[in-house]
Amino acid sequence: MKYIVSYSNANSHYVDIQLEVNVDASEKLKFQLPAWRPGRYELGNFAKNIQKLAAFDENGERLEANKRTKDLWEVQCTGKSKVVLKYNYFANDLNAGSTFLDANQLYMNPVNCLIYDVEKTEEVCELHLELPKEYKVAIALPQPNKNVFTAKNYDELVDSPFIASASMQHHSFKLSGTLFHLWFQGEFKPDWTVLEKDFIGFTKPQIEIFGDFPTEEYHYLFQILPHSAYHGVEHSASTVIALGPSYNILKKEGRYEDLLGVSSHELFHTWNVKRIRPIEMIPYNFSKENYSKLGYLSEGATTWYGDLMLYRGRAFDDVAFFKTFCQKLERHYNNPGSSNMSVADSSFDTWLDGYVMGVPNRKSSIYIEGALNTFMLDVEIRKGSNGEKSFDNVLRAFYDNYYKKGRGISENDYKSEVEKCAGKDLSEFFSSYINGVKDYTDQLEKALDYIGLEMKRNPSPVFYEAYLGVKMVENKVMIVFPDSPAEKGGVSVNDEIVIINGYKINNDLSQWLEYFSDGVISMGAFDQHGGAKRIVVNLTDEFYFSKFELSWKLDLSAKQEENRKAWRGY
């Protein structure tokens, strides 16, 4: 399959795409646009961005093309030697998983917009880019000629996003035989010395876990934006990361830790999910859902290890690592959905309702619950093996004995490899925390104690979160904690609270609540349909939304000190 990508008016945001395929005596060809993209396990609707599509033969004669599903077309081609599919794609979303065109750049995630012949996905693909002559291209594909790139098959092609621009900044470094590229598009003032030091810091321990880096080159493609942004998407030999605002990224008190965190996370995906992959996703089926319950491995373990590698590599100190750990604890305990749907079931359901909250308090997070389970299992393995093994060994086994042998991971494989490393049966753990919704507190405290850490659970510093039991944006309620004074008083999601004890609220609900907390509180609100409602609550000392602290115990035993050093790698 040969693709030609061009555009005539960048400000229209329409990219012109031409696909050429040989017919091979077929009477009709089926052309599919992916229904989802790896890295986000939910159905998309990329076809909505196609404005027009037409098919032609080798002589430019128009062929009959009929749309058969939301993203599949059938072209009649009896007696023809070639089909040329011409269409355009509206590219006006700028995030880590999208496609975008303006006067400054062409940025493409090919899985969004490159239609494929369903019978030719294993054939070599060519990508031809018609670009301004001053443009450079950042992409993880071989380039036999200027702006011509080749992929061994369709999967490699669409797993190779690119940025084409005249203004990209570039730096590279070599580590363990792999050349790593840092490409920055957008307003950014890099300190290459600091960046290289910290990137090497988190890359080395990752390579040590798996024994090698699976590609000769790796490309970080950064979209640095003028507004707040945080998003990353993994690929086999690259990642796209959107981050902003520009002025805040390199500040230690700003988003620099986020830059390192998302970069380490996406790099870890090079092994875990791009190669160590759920059995249901080998190979990818781009036309429909690829249901799997292993989000706690693919995303959860990666979330945990992304930060842990920064800690082991000393890019993060105690303060920075504890901060990210506490954020995970808070997202777990402040999400009532974690007591209603297991992390395994939540993984399955990402395909159905994506990554949004959905109905109130319904599901847990494959990232957060998956990360905490990885930590707790790591400690179980260390205990069971008397410190000889850890979750690192599970990941290495998946890489050597599954990926390198062409095998995917099943739920049973995951459990079996963990138990093999731990030297004990962990059925109760799996039924309680991975396939169940048991309270994590006891297991977490035991795991933390093993390495000499203790956690302290405090009320949220936002008074209405802690004691009324609501999360809000401005005056609108977004989450109501079960059995809280808010729920008992009749507060609902999407209520807008406007009055408290006769006084108008001006983004100061916490202050008024605390002022009136020693008596009965009457609040006035509008529901989501504009109807007025009265809410009466009584506050107590019990709190609902939490804030966490982590610290090393002051009286560490010799064994805890030994465990701590082994766990963090120094």
C-alpha positions in Angstrom: 0.0 0.0 0.0 1.3 3.4 -1.0 0.1 6.6 0.8 0.7 10.1 -0.5 -0.1 12.8 2.1 -0.3 16.5 1.1 -2.3 19.7 1.7 -3.0 22.8 -0.2 -4.4 25.1 2.5 -3.0 24.5 5.9 -5.4 27.0 7.5 -8.4 24.9 6.4 -6.9 22.0 8.6 -7.8 19.5 5.8 -5.1 16.9 4.9 -5.3 15.3 1.5 -4.6 11.6 1.5 -4.2 9.2 -1.5 -4.0 5.4 -1.1 -2.8 3.3 -4.0 -3.3 -0.5 -4.0 -3.0 -3.2 -6.6 -6.2 -5.1 -7.3 -4.9 -8.7 -7.8 -7.9 -9.8 -9.9 -10.4 -9.0 -7.1 -13.9 -7.9 -8.0 -14.2 -5.6 -5.0 -11.9 -4.3 -2.3 -12.8 -3.4 1.3 -11.1 -0.4 2.8 -11.2 0.0 6.6 -10.3 3.0 8.8 -9.3 2.0 12.3 -12.1 2.1 14.8 -9.7 2.8 17.7 -6.1 3.6 18.4 -3.6 1.7 20.6 -2.9 3.6 23.7 -6.6 4.4 24.2 -8.7 1.3 24.6 -12.1 2.7 23.6 -13.9 3.0 20.3 -13.3 6.1 18.4 -15.1 7.6 15.3 -12.2 8.9 13.2 -14.4 8.6 10.1 -16.4 11.6 11.2 -13.4 13.7 10.1 -13.5 12.6 6.5 -15.2 15.2 4.4 -15.1 13.5 1.0 -13.9 10.2 -0.4 -13.8 8.8 -4.0 -12.1 5.9 -5.7 -10.5 5.7 -9.2 -8.8 3.1 -11.4 -5.3 3.3 -12.9 -6.6 5.5 -15.7 -8.3 8.0 -13.4 -11.8 6.6 -14.1 -14.1 6.9 -11.1 -15.1 3.6 -9.4 -18.2 2.9 -7.4 -17.4 3.2 -3.6 -20.1 2.4 -1.0 -19.9 2.9 2.7 -20.9 -0.3 4.5 -20.2 0.5 8.1 -19.3 3.6 10.1 -15.7 3.2 8.9 -15.6 0.7 6.1 -15.9 1.3 2.4 -16.4 -1.2 -0.5 -15.0 -0.4 -3.9 -16.1 -2.2 -7.1 -13.0 -2.9 -9.2 -13.7 -5.8 -11.6 -11.2 -5.9 -14.4 -9.0 -3.1 -12.9 -5.3 -3.4 -12.0 -5.2 -0.6 -9.4 -7.5 1.3 -7.1 -6.6 4.8 -6.0 -8.6 6.1 -3.0 -8.6 9.8 -2.6 -10.0 11.5 0.5 -9.4 14.3 3.0 -9.2 14.4 6.7 -10.0 17.3 9.1 -7.0 17.7 11.4 -7.7 20.2 14.0 -7.1 18.4 17.3 -3.8 19.0 19.0 -3.1 16.3 21.6 -0.9 13.3 22.0 -3.2 11.0 20.1 -4.6 13.2 17.3 -3.8 14.6 13.9 -3.2 18.3 13.4 -2.4 20.7 10.5 -1.7 24.4 10.5 0.7 26.9 9.0 3.5 25.8 11.3 3.3 22.0 11.2 1.8 18.8 10.0 1.4 16.4 12.9 -0.1 13.0 12.2 -1.0 9.9 14.1 -1.6 7.7 11.1 -4.0 5.4 13.0 -6.5 8.2 13.0 -6.6 8.7 9.2 -4.8 6.1 7.1 -7.4 3.8 5.5 -6.2 0.3 4.7 -7.0 -2.6 2.3 -8.2 -5.3 4.7 -6.4 -8.0 2.7 -3.0 -6.2 2.5 -2.2 -5.4 6.2 0.9 -7.5 6.2 2.4 -6.0 3.0 5.1 -3.3 2.9 3.7 0.2 3.1 5.2 3.4 1.7 4.5 6.9 3.0 5.2 9.9 0.8 4.9 13.3 2.3 4.6 16.4 0.1 5.9 19.2 2.4 7.5 22.6 2.3 11.2 22.2 1.5 12.4 23.7 4.8 10.4 21.1 6.8 12.2 18.5 8.9 10.4 15.2 9.8 10.6 13.5 13.2 9.5 9.9 12.7 10.6 6.4 13.7 10.6 4.9 10.2 13.4 4.2 7.7 13.7 7.0 5.0 15.0 5.6 1.7 14.5 9.0 0.0 13.7 12.5 1.2 10.2 12.6 2.7 9.6 8.9 1.7 9.3 6.4 4.5 8.8 2.6 4.6 7.1 0.3 7.0 7.2 -3.5 7.0 3.4 -3.7 7.4 0.4 -1.6 8.2 0.7 -2.0 12.0 4.2 -0.5 11.9 3.1 2.3 9.7 0.2 3.4 11.9 2.4 3.0 15.0 4.7 5.7 13.7 3.4 9.2 14.3 5.3 12.1 13.0 5.8 15.8 13.2 6.8 17.8 10.1 7.9 21.3 10.8 10.6 23.9 10.1 10.8 25.0 13.8 11.4 21.8 15.7 14.3 21.7 18.2 16.3 18.4 18.4 18.7 16.8 20.7 19.9 13.1 20.9 21.9 10.9 23.2 23.0 7.3 23.1 22.5 4.7 25.8 23.0 0.9 25.7 23.3 0.9 21.9 20.1 2.9 21.3 20.0 6.4 19.9 17.3 8.5 21.8 15.9 11.6 20.1 14.2 14.5 21.8 12.1 16.5 19.4 10.3 19.7 20.7 7.6 21.4 18.6 6.3 24.7 20.1 7.6 27.4 22.4 10.3 25.8 24.6 13.7 26.8 26.0 15.4 23.5 26.7 18.4 22.9 28.9 19.8 19.9 27.0 22.3 19.1 29.7 19.7 18.8 32.5 17.2 17.0 30.2 19.8 14.4 29.0 20.9 13.7 32.6 17.4 13.1 33.9 16.3 11.1 30.8 19.3 8.8 31.1 18.5 8.6 34.8 15.1 7.0 34.3 16.1 5.1 31.1 18.9 3.1 32.6 16.9 1.2 35.3 14.2 0.4 32.8 16.8 -1.3 30.5 18.2 -3.1 33.5 14.9 -4.7 34.2 14.4 -6.0 30.7 18.0 -6.6 29.7 17.9 -4.7 26.4 16.2 -1.9 24.6 14.1 -3.4 21.7 14.8 -0.7 19.1 17.9 0.9 17.7 16.4 4.3 17.8 13.6 5.9 19.9 11.9 9.2 19.3 10.2 11.5 21.9 7.9 13.8 20.0 6.9 16.7 22.2 4.1 19.1 21.4 4.7 22.0 23.8 1.5 24.0 24.1 0.8 27.5 25.4 -2.1 26.3 27.6 -2.4 23.7 30.3 -2.0 20.2 28.8 -0.8 16.7 30.0 -1.1 13.7 27.7 1.1 11.0 26.4 0.6 8.1 23.9 3.0 5.2 23.5 4.3 3.6 20.3 6.8 0.8 19.5 9.7 3.1 18.8 8.4 6.5 19.8 6.0 8.5 21.9 4.0 11.7 21.5 3.7 13.9 24.5 1.6 17.0 24.8 2.5 19.3 27.7 1.9 22.9 28.6 1.9 25.8 29.3 5.4 26.5 27.8 6.5 28.9 30.5 5.9 26.4 33.3 7.5 23.2 32.1 11.2 23.6 33.1 10.4 25.1 36.5 11.0 22.6 39.4 8.0 24.0 41.1 6.1 23.9 37.8 5.6 21.0 35.4 9.1 19.7 35.1 8.3 16.7 37.2 5.3 16.1 34.9 7.6 16.2 31.9 9.8 13.5 33.5 6.8 11.5 34.8 5.0 11.2 31.5 8.2 10.6 29.6 9.2 7.7 31.9 5.7 6.3 31.8 5.6 6.3 28.0 9.1 4.8 27.7 8.1 1.9 29.9 5.3 1.2 27.5 7.9 0.4 24.9 8.1 -3.0 26.7 4.9 -3.2 28.6 2.0 -3.1 26.2 3.8 -2.5 22.9 5.5 -5.9 23.3 4.3 -7.4 26.5 0.7 -7.4 25.4 -2.6 -9.0 26.5 -3.4 -12.1 24.5 -6.6 -10.5 23.2 -4.5 -7.9 21.4 -2.2 -10.1 19.4 -2.6 -9.1 16.7 -4.5 -5.9 17.0 -7.9 -5.9 15.3 -8.4 -2.3 14.3 -12.0 -2.8 13.1 -13.6 -3.5 16.6 -13.0 -3.7 20.3 -10.2 -5.8 21.6 -11.6 -6.6 25.1 -9.2 -7.4 27.9 -9.2 -7.2 31.7 -5.5 -6.7 31.9 -5.5 -3.0 32.1 -4.0 -3.4 35.6 -0.9 -4.8 33.8 -0.8 -2.6 30.7 -1.5 0.7 32.3 -1.4 0.0 36.0 2.1 -1.5 36.2 3.3 1.1 33.8 1.9 3.9 36.0 3.7 2.5 39.0 7.0 1.8 37.3 7.1 5.1 35.4 7.5 6.9 38.7 9.6 4.2 40.4 12.1 4.4 37.6 12.5 8.1 38.2 13.1 7.3 41.9 15.6 4.5 41.2 17.4 6.7 38.6 17.5 9.5 41.2 15.7 12.0 38.9 13.1 12.0 41.7 14.1 12.3 45.4 11.9 11.2 48.3 9.8 14.4 48.2 9.0 14.1 44.5 8.3 10.3 44.6 6.2 10.5 47.8 4.2 13.3 46.1 3.3 11.0 43.1 2.6 8.1 45.5 0.2 10.2 47.6 -1.6 11.4 44.4 -2.3 7.7 43.7 -3.5 7.1 47.2 -5.8 10.1 47.0 -7.2 9.2 43.6 -8.0 5.7 44.9 -9.5 6.7 48.2 -11.3 9.7 46.8 -13.0 7.7 44.1 -16.1 5.9 45.5 -16.2 3.9 42.3 -13.3 1.9 43.5 -15.6 0.1 45.9 -18.2 -0.7 43.2 -16.3 -2.1 40.2 -13.0 -4.1 40.2 -10.0 -2.9 38.3 -10.3 -6.0 36.1 -13.9 -5.1 35.1 -13.1 -1.5 34.7 -10.4 -2.5 32.2 -13.0 -4.3 30.2 -15.4 -1.4 30.3 -12.9 1.2 29.0 -14.0 0.0 25.5 -17.6 0.9 26.3 -17.5 4.2 28.1 -14.0 5.3 27.5 -12.0 7.1 30.1 -14.6 9.5 31.4 -16.2 9.2 34.8 -19.6 7.9 33.5 -22.4 7.6 36.0 -21.6 8.6 39.5 -19.3 6.4 41.6 -19.4 3.5 39.2 -15.9 2.3 38.3 -12.2 2.3 39.4 -9.1 3.4 37.5 -6.9 0.9 35.6 -4.1 3.4 36.1 -4.5 4.0 39.9 -5.8 0.7 41.2 -3.5 -1.1 38.8 -0.5 0.8 40.1 -1.3 0.2 43.8 -1.9 -3.5 43.1 1.5 -3.7 41.4 3.2 -2.2 44.5 1.3 -4.5 46.8 2.2 -7.6 44.7 5.8 -6.5 44.5 6.0 -6.6 48.2 4.2 -10.0 48.3 6.9 -11.3 45.9 9.7 -9.8 48.0 8.3 -11.4 51.2 7.6 -14.8 49.6 11.1 -15.0 48.0 12.9 -13.6 51.0 14.0 -10.6 49.0 15.4 -12.7 46.1 12.7 -11.6 43.6 10.4 -8.7 42.9 7.8 -7.6 40.3 10.8 -6.8 38.1 11.2 -10.6 37.6 7.5 -10.9 36.5 8.1 -8.3 33.9 11.3 -9.8 32.7 9.6 -13.2 32.4 6.8 -11.6 30.3 9.4 -10.1 28.0 11.6 -13.1 27.6 9.2 -16.0 27.8 6.1 -14.4 26.2 6.9 -11.5 23.9 10.1 -13.0 22.5 8.3 -16.2 21.8 5.3 -14.5 20.2 2.9 -15.1 23.0 0.4 -12.8 24.6 -0.5 -12.6 28.3 -3.7 -14.0 29.7 -5.2 -13.3 33.1 -4.1 -16.8 34.2 -0.6 -16.2 32.9 -0.3 -13.0 34.9 -1.4 -14.7 38.1 0.8 -17.8 37.5 3.9 -15.7 36.9 3.3 -13.6 40.0 2.7 -16.7 42.1 5.8 -18.4 40.7 8.0 -15.4 41.7 6.3 -15.2 45.2 6.5 -18.9 45.8 3.0 -19.0 47.2 -0.7 -19.0 46.3 -2.2 -15.5 45.9 -5.7 -16.5 45.0 -7.1 -14.5 47.9 -5.2 -11.4 46.9 -6.5 -11.6 43.3 -10.1 -12.3 44.3 -10.0 -9.4 46.8 -8.1 -6.6 45.1 -7.9 -7.3 41.3 -11.2 -9.1 40.7 -12.9 -7.7 43.8 -13.4 -4.4 45.6 -12.0 -5.1 49.1 -10.7 -2.1 51.0 -7.0 -1.7 50.3 -6.0 -0.2 53.6 -4.8 -3.2 55.5 -2.9 -4.6 52.6 -1.4 -1.2 51.8 -0.2 -0.6 55.3 1.5 -4.0 55.5 3.2 -3.3 52.2 4.4 0.1 53.3 5.6 -1.2 56.6 7.7 -3.8 54.9 9.9 -1.0 53.4 9.6 1.2 56.5 7.0 3.7 55.2 3.9 4.9 56.9 0.9 6.7 55.5 -1.2 9.3 57.2 -4.7 10.0 56.0 -5.9 13.5 56.7 -9.0 15.5 55.7 -8.9 17.3 52.4 -7.7 20.9 52.9 -10.9 21.9 51.0 -13.5 22.1 53.8 -16.5 21.2 51.7 -14.7 18.2 50.3 -13.6 16.9 53.7 -16.8 17.5 55.7 -19.7 18.0 53.4 -18.5 15.2 51.1 -18.6 16.8 47.6 -16.2 17.6 44.8 -17.1 20.8 42.9 -16.1 22.9 40.0 -16.9 26.5 40.9 -20.4 26.1 42.6 -21.4 22.9 40.6 -21.3 19.5 42.3 -19.3 16.9 40.4 -19.0 14.0 42.9 -21.1 13.2 46.0 -19.4 10.8 48.5 -21.7 8.0 49.6 -23.2 8.3 53.0 -21.8 11.8 53.4 -23.8 14.7 54.9 -24.2 16.0 51.3 -25.8 12.7 50.1 -28.0 12.4 53.2 -29.1 16.0 52.8 -30.2 15.5 49.2 -27.3 16.9 47.2 -27.0 15.5 43.6 -24.4 15.6 40.9 -24.8 18.7 38.8 -26.5 20.7 41.5 -25.4 24.3 41.7 -25.2 25.4 45.3 -25.8 29.2 45.5 -27.0 30.0 49.1 -26.0 29.0 52.6 -28.0 30.0 55.6 -29.5 33.0 53.7 -26.1 34.2 52.2 -25.1 34.1 48.6 -22.1 32.0 47.8 -19.3 33.6 45.8 -16.8 30.7 45.4 -16.5 30.7 49.2 -18.6 27.7 50.2 -15.8 26.2 52.4 -15.5 29.4 54.4 -19.2 29.6 55.1 -19.5 25.9 55.9 -16.7 26.1 58.4 -18.3 29.3 59.9 -21.7 27.6 60.4 -20.3 24.0 61.1 -21.5 24.1 64.8 -25.2 24.1 63.8 -27.8 23.1 61.3 -26.9 24.3 57.8 -29.5 25.2 55.2 -28.4 25.5 51.6 -30.2 26.6 48.5 -29.4 25.0 45.1 -30.5 24.7 41.5 -30.6 21.2 40.1 -29.4 20.4 36.6 -32.8 21.3 35.1 -32.9 24.7 36.8 -35.3 23.7 39.6 -34.8 25.2 43.0 -34.1 22.8 46.0 -33.4 23.2 49.7 -30.7 21.1 51.4 -30.3 20.7 55.1 -27.1 19.2 56.5 -25.4 18.5 59.9 -21.6 18.3 59.8 -19.6 16.1 62.1 -15.9 15.4 62.8 -16.0 12.6 60.2 -14.3 13.4 56.9 -14.8 11.9 53.5 -12.4 13.2 50.8 -8.8 12.8 51.9 -5.3 14.1 51.7 -2.3 11.7 52.3 1.2 12.0 53.7 4.0 9.5 53.4 7.1 9.4 55.5 9.9 7.0 56.5 9.4 5.6 60.0 11.8 7.1 62.5 12.6 3.8 64.1 13.4 1.6 61.1 14.5 -1.9 62.0 17.6 -3.3 60.3 15.4 -5.5 58.1 13.2 -2.6 57.0 16.3 -0.6 56.2 17.6 -3.6 54.1 14.2 -3.9 52.4 14.1 -0.2 51.7 17.5 -0.2 50.0 16.6 -3.2 47.9 13.2 -1.8 46.9 14.4 1.6 45.7 17.6 0.2 44.2 20.1 2.2 46.3 
